[in-house]
Amino acid sequence: MRLRFKPNAIPEMKENDRVFFYPRDMKGKWHEIFANDNPIHLEIGAGKGDFIIEKAKANPNINFIALEMNTNAFVIASRKIIEQELTNVIGLVDYAEELTDTFDENEIDHIYINFSTPWPKTKHHKRRLSHPRFLERYEKIIKSNGIIEQKTDDLSFFENSLKYYEDFGMEVLESNFDLPEEKSIVTEYERKWRDRQKPIYYAKTKFK
Ligand SMILES: C[S@@+](CC[C@H](N)C(=O)[O-])C[C@H]1O[C@@H](n2cnc3c(N)ncnc32)[C@H](O)[C@@H]1O
């Protein structure tokens, strides 16, 4: 996803009190911020926020955190949080690499990774958000039996991801090599692939 640099994205997001930048001092305090004990679901690489906004509207008793490092994309998500007056969504400008500085042990119930970069070259595989290097981080912040859901349009990345989950000792609850549209929240990015008749791959896995 290539986006033009938007010089006003950061100042605009800093005006939104539901968007936090690299919030290291909030570790362990996210339930306080939401002011309830509802489960917290985290999307990593949330882009323009289409997925998490729809999830949040449909699930008012779940707290959602959208994490994204690209402010040019994320300013769109920030606007949607304000416009739709969603009190169960928070945005974080942050890096997945820093998750354990942002969240405490057991603070997260569920993680979504939608259409993250497939990084096809072997030397870059460790940058994949399903790589064991990241699973180690997720395991630290997620509750026992916590769930990861992943969608991608890249078959090789998907097959490798299933192996990462199994090798990590996770249980693959569902793997679908052609996720029907009616079972998906279709983002702008996903729409592009579906319009080209490309299958969407989906996995639901559980930490043991
Ligand atoms: C192809 S986009 C998909 C966006 C959205 N999930 C969707 O389905 O429309 C992948 C997003 O992941 C973000 N991303 C990739 N690696 C990341 C990382 N290490 N930390 C935070 N965000 C990351 C990118 O900036 C990009 O916005």
The ligand as an ORCA input file, in Angstrom:
! r2SCAN-3c Opt
* xyz 0 1
  C      -1.209     -4.075      3.169
  S      -1.571     -3.097      4.538
  C      -3.074     -3.810      5.127
  C      -3.861     -2.862      5.966
  C      -5.130     -3.409      6.623
  N      -4.797     -4.447      7.596
  C      -6.105     -3.943      5.612
  O      -6.397     -5.143      5.615
  O      -6.607     -3.148      4.816
  C      -0.381     -3.658      5.765
  C      -0.198     -2.635      6.877
  O       0.629     -3.193      7.898
  C       1.460     -2.163      8.410
  N       2.624     -2.784      9.052
  C       3.500     -3.629      8.464
  N       4.472     -3.982      9.323
  C       4.196     -3.344     10.500
  C       4.849     -3.288     11.749
  N       5.971     -3.960     11.961
  N       4.301     -2.539     12.737
  C       3.157     -1.842     12.500
  N       2.490     -1.841     11.323
  C       3.004     -2.583     10.329
  C       1.804     -1.340      7.180
  O       2.217     -0.024      7.510
  C       0.512     -1.372      6.387
  O      -0.313     -0.269      6.673
*
